[in-house]
Amino acid sequence: MRVAMWYNNRDVRIEEMPVPEIGPGELLVRIEASGICGSDVMEWYRLDRAPLVLGHEIGGQIVEVGEGVYSYQVGDRVTAAHHVPCNVCHYCLTGHHTACETLRQTNFYPGGFSEYVLLPEINVDRGVFLLPDNVSYEEAAFVEPLACVLRGQRIANVMPGSNVLVIGSGITGLLHVMLARSLGVGRIIATDISQYRLEAAKRLGADVAIHSREDVPTRLREANSGRLADTVIVCTGAISAIDQALKSVDRGGTVLLFAPTDPGVTIPLSINDLLFRNDITLTTSYAGSPTDYQTALDLIVAGTVPVRQMITNRLGLAETGEGFKLVVEADESIKVIIEPQR
C-alpha cells in the first residue's frame, strides 16, 4: 500500500509498505479521509522519531475483521480514536482519561496518511465509532479534534451566556468558536494575525474579530460592555498570546491553555497580581476521552457544529507534502483533508 512518510515538514515522501495483517480482535480500515492537524506540523515534537506515517483524524471503511470481533463487520463506515484509555486506573476512574498511561501508549498503525490502518484490539474495544449515513468521511475526520475541543471547553466551564475570547483562529481556534456558538455563549471574540482567518472566524460564529497586534484587552472591553472575557482559550503556544490572555480575562474567569509552547519555555507569573485576588483559574487540556468522541460525533450528525464549512483543501495522498506546506504556512487555508484513495 502507499503511505505518505513524514521526514520533516518539507520532506514528505510517498512510499510503499505492506498492508497490515490483522490478528484476533483487530480491524483493518481503508482510509477515505484524514485531516492534517496542527500538531502534525510541530516538528520539535516528532523529529526524533522520524520517519513516521502521521495522521490521526480519520474516516474510513472496515475491509477486514479479526477473529472474535462481533460489534463490527466488513463494510461498516467508521472513525476511530488513535489513543484510548484503560478505563480502570486512578486517572480514568476520577475522570482524567487523558492522563491515563495506556492512552499515552496506544495508537493505530501506521497512521492516517496511508491507504489502510490496523486498529489494535484495545482500540476496537473502546475507540471505534460507527458513522451514520448522513456523515461523510471528511466530516468524520473532525471527530477527534472536536472531541479535544469539547473536553477543553468542559474543563474551562464554558457556559451559555458567558463571554469567550479565542486567541488564535487556526484550525482548533475556529472549532472552539463554532462549539462555543453552538453552546449559546453570550459573545465570542476571536483574534489572529491573519486577516483571512479573522474573516473565517466571523463567518464561523465570532461576533467580533480583532487583529492580535491591536490592544486586545481595550478592544475586548469596547466589544463587551466594559468587561473582559469570562473564558479565554489560547490556541497558540506563543508567549505573547499567553501574556495577552492573562491581561484579557475578567475576575472570576478562566484561561485555558489549549496549545503547547515550544520545549523549555516558561512564563513569569505574578500569583498575587494576576490570580489570587481576582479568583482566576489557569488550566490546560489535552486530547479527549471516548465519551468526548461520541459527543463530538453526535454534534456533527445533528449539524450542530457544521464542520464541513472549515474544509478549504482536499488533496490526494501524493499531494500530502503540499498539504503540510499549506498548514505550516497558515495562509489562505483552514482545514486540509487528505484522501488516500485518490
Secondary structure as UniProt FT lines:
FT   STRAND          2..8
FT   TURN            9..10
FT   STRAND          11..16
FT   TURN            24..25
FT   STRAND          27..35
FT   HELIX           38..41
FT   HELIX           43..46
FT   HELIX           47..49
FT   STRAND          57..65
FT   TURN            67..68
FT   TURN            74..75
FT   STRAND          77..80
FT   HELIX           90..93
FT   TURN            94..95
FT   HELIX           97..99
FT   HELIX           101..105
FT   STRAND          116..119
FT   HELIX           121..126
FT   STRAND          128..130
FT   TURN            133..134
FT   HELIX           137..140
FT   TURN            141..142
FT   HELIX           143..155
FT   TURN            156..157
FT   TURN            160..161
FT   STRAND          163..167
FT   HELIX           171..182
FT   TURN            183..184
FT   STRAND          187..192
FT   HELIX           195..203
FT   TURN            204..205
FT   STRAND          208..211
FT   TURN            212..213
FT   HELIX           216..223
FT   TURN            224..226
FT   STRAND          229..234
FT   HELIX           239..248
FT   STRAND          249..257
FT   TURN            263..264
FT   HELIX           271..276
FT   TURN            277..279
FT   STRAND          281..284
FT   HELIX           290..302
FT   HELIX           307..310
FT   STRAND          311..316
FT   HELIX           317..319
FT   HELIX           320..329
FT   STRAND          335..339
FT   TURN            340..341
//
